[in-house]
Amino acid sequence: MRPLDAAKIVLAGGWGLVLVIFVIQNWGTDVSLVIAGAGGGSVPLPIAALGAYLLGGG
């Protein structure tokens, strides 16, 4: 996912959604649903940004 794509998703649905989408792409739906459930679909901005950076390959 390109940073611009991620930015569009942030505007549309927030950081929690971005992180879930990255996880779906990298680890599969089951893991992403667990993370979304545990976090209530909302992730603090620095954590989401770091996760997006790492999962996106830098």
A tleap script that builds the chain and sets N, CA, C and O, in Angstrom:
source leaprc.protein.ff14SB
mol = sequence {
  NMET ARG PRO LEU ASP ALA ALA LYS ILE VAL
  LEU ALA GLY GLY TRP GLY LEU VAL LEU VAL
  ILE PHE VAL ILE GLN ASN TRP GLY THR ASP
  VAL SER LEU VAL ILE ALA GLY ALA GLY GLY
  GLY SER VAL PRO LEU PRO ILE ALA ALA LEU
  GLY ALA TYR LEU LEU GLY GLY CGLY
}
set mol.1.N position { 0.850 -1.191 0.000 }
set mol.1.CA position { 0.000 0.000 0.000 }
set mol.1.C position { 0.887 1.242 0.000 }
set mol.1.O position { 1.820 1.350 0.795 }
set mol.2.N position { 0.592 2.152 -0.876 }
set mol.2.CA position { 1.369 3.389 -0.947 }
set mol.2.C position { 0.900 4.366 0.135 }
set mol.2.O position { -0.251 4.309 0.567 }
set mol.3.N position { 1.791 5.264 0.573 }
set mol.3.CA position { 1.407 6.239 1.603 }
set mol.3.C position { 0.175 7.055 1.223 }
set mol.3.O position { -0.646 7.375 2.081 }
set mol.4.N position { 0.043 7.391 -0.055 }
set mol.4.CA position { -1.114 8.172 -0.481 }
set mol.4.C position { -2.399 7.383 -0.281 }
set mol.4.O position { -3.411 7.937 0.149 }
set mol.5.N position { -2.362 6.090 -0.592 }
set mol.5.CA position { -3.529 5.243 -0.373 }
set mol.5.C position { -3.878 5.200 1.106 }
set mol.5.O position { -5.047 5.294 1.480 }
set mol.6.N position { -2.860 5.060 1.944 }
set mol.6.CA position { -3.086 5.025 3.384 }
set mol.6.C position { -3.702 6.336 3.861 }
set mol.6.O position { -4.593 6.333 4.711 }
set mol.7.N position { -3.230 7.452 3.318 }
set mol.7.CA position { -3.758 8.757 3.716 }
set mol.7.C position { -5.236 8.878 3.378 }
set mol.7.O position { -6.012 9.423 4.163 }
set mol.8.N position { -5.624 8.377 2.222 }
set mol.8.CA position { -7.033 8.426 1.831 }
set mol.8.C position { -7.889 7.623 2.798 }
set mol.8.O position { -8.998 8.032 3.143 }
set mol.9.N position { -7.370 6.471 3.236 }
set mol.9.CA position { -8.122 5.633 4.164 }
set mol.9.C position { -8.209 6.299 5.532 }
set mol.9.O position { -9.235 6.209 6.206 }
set mol.10.N position { -7.133 6.968 5.942 }
set mol.10.CA position { -7.155 7.695 7.211 }
set mol.10.C position { -8.274 8.723 7.193 }
set mol.10.O position { -9.035 8.837 8.155 }
set mol.11.N position { -8.375 9.470 6.103 }
set mol.11.CA position { -9.410 10.491 5.997 }
set mol.11.C position { -10.801 9.871 6.011 }
set mol.11.O position { -11.748 10.453 6.541 }
set mol.12.N position { -10.910 8.684 5.424 }
set mol.12.CA position { -12.216 8.047 5.312 }
set mol.12.C position { -12.634 7.330 6.585 }
set mol.12.O position { -13.801 7.385 6.973 }
set mol.13.N position { -11.682 6.649 7.247 }
set mol.13.CA position { -12.103 5.793 8.345 }
set mol.13.C position { -11.247 5.786 9.587 }
set mol.13.O position { -11.584 5.110 10.559 }
set mol.14.N position { -10.149 6.519 9.587 }
set mol.14.CA position { -9.327 6.571 10.783 }
set mol.14.C position { -8.198 5.555 10.794 }
set mol.14.O position { -8.140 4.650 9.961 }
set mol.15.N position { -7.297 5.728 11.762 }
set mol.15.CA position { -6.078 4.918 11.842 }
set mol.15.C position { -6.349 3.459 12.141 }
set mol.15.O position { -5.636 2.585 11.648 }
set mol.16.N position { -7.376 3.179 12.946 }
set mol.16.CA position { -7.688 1.784 13.249 }
set mol.16.C position { -7.968 1.002 11.985 }
set mol.16.O position { -7.521 -0.136 11.836 }
set mol.17.N position { -8.708 1.613 11.074 }
set mol.17.CA position { -9.045 0.960 9.809 }
set mol.17.C position { -7.798 0.730 8.967 }
set mol.17.O position { -7.651 -0.324 8.349 }
set mol.18.N position { -6.905 1.703 8.941 }
set mol.18.CA position { -5.661 1.556 8.179 }
set mol.18.C position { -4.871 0.363 8.683 }
set mol.18.O position { -4.399 -0.455 7.894 }
set mol.19.N position { -4.728 0.261 10.001 }
set mol.19.CA position { -3.951 -0.831 10.575 }
set mol.19.C position { -4.595 -2.171 10.259 }
set mol.19.O position { -3.903 -3.127 9.912 }
set mol.20.N position { -5.905 -2.246 10.375 }
set mol.20.CA position { -6.609 -3.494 10.072 }
set mol.20.C position { -6.385 -3.887 8.615 }
set mol.20.O position { -6.166 -5.062 8.319 }
set mol.21.N position { -6.437 -2.920 7.705 }
set mol.21.CA position { -6.233 -3.223 6.283 }
set mol.21.C position { -4.808 -3.727 6.042 }
set mol.21.O position { -4.610 -4.680 5.288 }
set mol.22.N position { -3.822 -3.100 6.671 }
set mol.22.CA position { -2.444 -3.578 6.529 }
set mol.22.C position { -2.318 -5.010 7.027 }
set mol.22.O position { -1.654 -5.839 6.405 }
set mol.23.N position { -2.962 -5.295 8.156 }
set mol.23.CA position { -2.874 -6.640 8.726 }
set mol.23.C position { -3.549 -7.652 7.819 }
set mol.23.O position { -3.039 -8.756 7.630 }
set mol.24.N position { -4.700 -7.282 7.253 }
set mol.24.CA position { -5.387 -8.174 6.319 }
set mol.24.C position { -4.459 -8.512 5.153 }
set mol.24.O position { -4.377 -9.667 4.733 }
set mol.25.N position { -3.766 -7.509 4.636 }
set mol.25.CA position { -2.895 -7.719 3.481 }
set mol.25.C position { -1.699 -8.600 3.820 }
set mol.25.O position { -1.213 -9.347 2.971 }
set mol.26.N position { -1.225 -8.511 5.063 }
set mol.26.CA position { 0.028 -9.172 5.405 }
set mol.26.C position { -0.134 -10.471 6.190 }
set mol.26.O position { 0.678 -11.385 6.054 }
set mol.27.N position { -1.175 -10.554 7.007 }
set mol.27.CA position { -1.286 -11.694 7.915 }
set mol.27.C position { -2.564 -12.493 7.742 }
set mol.27.O position { -2.675 -13.600 8.268 }
set mol.28.N position { -3.527 -11.955 7.018 }
set mol.28.CA position { -4.774 -12.680 6.842 }
set mol.28.C position { -5.904 -12.101 7.673 }
set mol.28.O position { -5.677 -11.357 8.628 }
set mol.29.N position { -7.110 -12.450 7.298 }
set mol.29.CA position { -8.303 -11.859 7.890 }
set mol.29.C position { -8.477 -12.229 9.358 }
set mol.29.O position { -8.868 -11.380 10.160 }
set mol.30.N position { -8.198 -13.471 9.727 }
set mol.30.CA position { -8.429 -13.905 11.104 }
set mol.30.C position { -7.654 -13.049 12.096 }
set mol.30.O position { -8.209 -12.598 13.098 }
set mol.31.N position { -6.377 -12.827 11.820 }
set mol.31.CA position { -5.549 -12.029 12.721 }
set mol.31.C position { -6.063 -10.597 12.787 }
set mol.31.O position { -6.110 -10.002 13.863 }
set mol.32.N position { -6.442 -10.047 11.653 }
set mol.32.CA position { -6.898 -8.660 11.625 }
set mol.32.C position { -8.171 -8.489 12.438 }
set mol.32.O position { -8.347 -7.465 13.098 }
set mol.33.N position { -9.062 -9.476 12.403 }
set mol.33.CA position { -10.303 -9.383 13.166 }
set mol.33.C position { -10.020 -9.433 14.663 }
set mol.33.O position { -10.676 -8.746 15.446 }
set mol.34.N position { -9.055 -10.236 15.054 }
set mol.34.CA position { -8.676 -10.295 16.466 }
set mol.34.C position { -8.137 -8.948 16.927 }
set mol.34.O position { -8.502 -8.459 17.995 }
set mol.35.N position { -7.269 -8.352 16.121 }
set mol.35.CA position { -6.687 -7.054 16.474 }
set mol.35.C position { -7.772 -5.975 16.515 }
set mol.35.O position { -7.789 -5.141 17.421 }
set mol.36.N position { -8.666 -5.993 15.544 }
set mol.36.CA position { -9.736 -4.999 15.503 }
set mol.36.C position { -10.633 -5.139 16.722 }
set mol.36.O position { -11.055 -4.141 17.306 }
set mol.37.N position { -10.927 -6.385 17.109 }
set mol.37.CA position { -11.776 -6.615 18.275 }
set mol.37.C position { -11.097 -6.177 19.559 }
set mol.37.O position { -11.724 -5.558 20.419 }
set mol.38.N position { -9.821 -6.495 19.691 }
set mol.38.CA position { -9.087 -6.170 20.911 }
set mol.38.C position { -8.915 -4.666 21.064 }
set mol.38.O position { -8.947 -4.141 22.178 }
set mol.39.N position { -8.732 -3.969 19.936 }
set mol.39.CA position { -8.492 -2.534 19.990 }
set mol.39.C position { -9.750 -1.706 19.807 }
set mol.39.O position { -9.693 -0.477 19.821 }
set mol.40.N position { -10.883 -2.368 19.635 }
set mol.40.CA position { -12.120 -1.634 19.413 }
set mol.40.C position { -12.102 -0.901 18.087 }
set mol.40.O position { -12.892 0.017 17.867 }
set mol.41.N position { -11.191 -1.310 17.191 }
set mol.41.CA position { -11.114 -0.677 15.881 }
set mol.41.C position { -10.409 0.663 15.906 }
set mol.41.O position { -10.367 1.369 14.899 }
set mol.42.N position { -9.848 1.018 17.073 }
set mol.42.CA position { -9.182 2.314 17.185 }
set mol.42.C position { -7.781 2.113 17.743 }
set mol.42.O position { -7.597 1.460 18.770 }
set mol.43.N position { -6.803 2.677 17.061 }
set mol.43.CA position { -5.407 2.522 17.465 }
set mol.43.C position { -4.786 3.910 17.600 }
set mol.43.O position { -4.978 4.762 16.732 }
set mol.44.N position { -4.034 4.143 18.693 }
set mol.44.CA position { -3.363 5.446 18.835 }
set mol.44.C position { -2.497 5.763 17.620 }
set mol.44.O position { -1.856 4.876 17.056 }
set mol.45.N position { -2.482 7.004 17.230 }
set mol.45.CA position { -1.800 7.431 16.009 }
set mol.45.C position { -0.342 6.972 15.905 }
set mol.45.O position { 0.032 6.429 14.866 }
set mol.46.N position { 0.498 7.161 16.927 }
set mol.46.CA position { 1.906 6.740 16.776 }
set mol.46.C position { 2.050 5.243 16.552 }
set mol.46.O position { 2.888 4.810 15.760 }
set mol.47.N position { 1.241 4.452 17.242 }
set mol.47.CA position { 1.309 2.997 17.087 }
set mol.47.C position { 0.856 2.602 15.691 }
set mol.47.O position { 1.484 1.764 15.043 }
set mol.48.N position { -0.224 3.199 15.230 }
set mol.48.CA position { -0.725 2.891 13.890 }
set mol.48.C position { 0.290 3.300 12.829 }
set mol.48.O position { 0.512 2.577 11.858 }
set mol.49.N position { 0.902 4.459 13.021 }
set mol.49.CA position { 1.886 4.930 12.047 }
set mol.49.C position { 3.088 3.991 12.003 }
set mol.49.O position { 3.583 3.659 10.926 }
set mol.50.N position { 3.554 3.566 13.171 }
set mol.50.CA position { 4.685 2.643 13.225 }
set mol.50.C position { 4.312 1.307 12.600 }
set mol.50.O position { 5.085 0.736 11.831 }
set mol.51.N position { 3.134 0.815 12.928 }
set mol.51.CA position { 2.680 -0.448 12.360 }
set mol.51.C position { 2.561 -0.365 10.849 }
set mol.51.O position { 2.963 -1.284 10.136 }
set mol.52.N position { 2.013 0.731 10.366 }
set mol.52.CA position { 1.858 0.907 8.924 }
set mol.52.C position { 3.226 0.971 8.245 }
set mol.52.O position { 3.419 0.417 7.163 }
set mol.53.N position { 4.160 1.645 8.885 }
set mol.53.CA position { 5.515 1.750 8.327 }
set mol.53.C position { 6.181 0.384 8.252 }
set mol.53.O position { 6.752 0.025 7.222 }
set mol.54.N position { 6.109 -0.378 9.341 }
set mol.54.CA position { 6.762 -1.685 9.390 }
set mol.54.C position { 6.096 -2.669 8.442 }
set mol.54.O position { 6.778 -3.380 7.703 }
set mol.55.N position { 4.764 -2.715 8.459 }
set mol.55.CA position { 4.043 -3.667 7.626 }
set mol.55.C position { 4.139 -3.297 6.156 }
set mol.55.O position { 4.067 -4.159 5.280 }
set mol.56.N position { 4.302 -1.997 5.891 }
set mol.56.CA position { 4.395 -1.548 4.515 }
set mol.56.C position { 5.795 -1.700 3.932 }
set mol.56.O position { 6.031 -1.350 2.775 }
set mol.57.N position { 6.716 -2.217 4.725 }
set mol.57.CA position { 8.071 -2.434 4.244 }
set mol.57.C position { 8.929 -1.183 4.302 }
set mol.57.O position { 9.935 -1.079 3.599 }
set mol.58.N position { 8.532 -0.232 5.141 }
set mol.58.CA position { 9.321 0.988 5.248 }
set mol.58.C position { 8.737 2.000 4.323 }
set mol.58.O position { 9.238 3.121 4.239 }
savepdb mol mol.pdb
quit
